[in-house]
Amino acid sequence: MPTRAAEEAPSWGYGGAENPSQWGRLGKDFALCETGRDQSPIDIRNAVDADPIPLEFTYAPTAVEVVNNGHTIQVNYPEGNTVSINGEVFDLLQFHFHTPSEHQIAGRAAAMAVHFVHRNEAGTLAVVGVLMDKGTTHPVIDQIWQNIPEEEKSKAIEEIQINPADLLPAGASYYSYAGSLTTPPCSEEVRWHVLTEPIQVSEEQLDAFEKLYDVNARPIQPTNGRVIKFHDHP
């Protein structure tokens, strides 16, 4: 049953009167969407070379829950999948999709992106973003798309297991910066890691998602002097 707070949360979207330019005015809990200085997504430019700190993924095939939440398709994970970043361990909560990609690299957006949302014991969020270019069919995307429930419903998948590592590119280089959630309430102090190498999805897979959510990407936000770091992993 939804909590009272959830019931009273303002509705928001990507078009009409609830579009991203209005999020900060829809309710006091969304104020950071307008007043925050470290907002996401950003156009990644002028990155500085930094220590090659690896993203150490400990992912495995797992039974999951697919959610069609009215804003995106989200895949929820139980405990057990983690990423370690410079000795800190973050648990994978879920991954979800945006079209086009929310982050840009030197002004270029990808056709789509998947965001892996992690949280550590202190409650800090670390998000790993993977860009998705139009190309060949991705088998994991097929599995997810075949199990999308009706809007605002969820579906537990017991008969197949999805390994989130199968949605990661072969290359491990990435950009990092301090940002925010890209959806309301736009909370800040989110640690962003955007992998430089994209994966591919087919035009048919992209079309299938866009029939549900043709555009669900927040516009680029000002960098406001934030340092963007590049971590090279050949």
Disulfide bonds with the S-S distance in Angstrom:
Cys33-Cys186 2.06
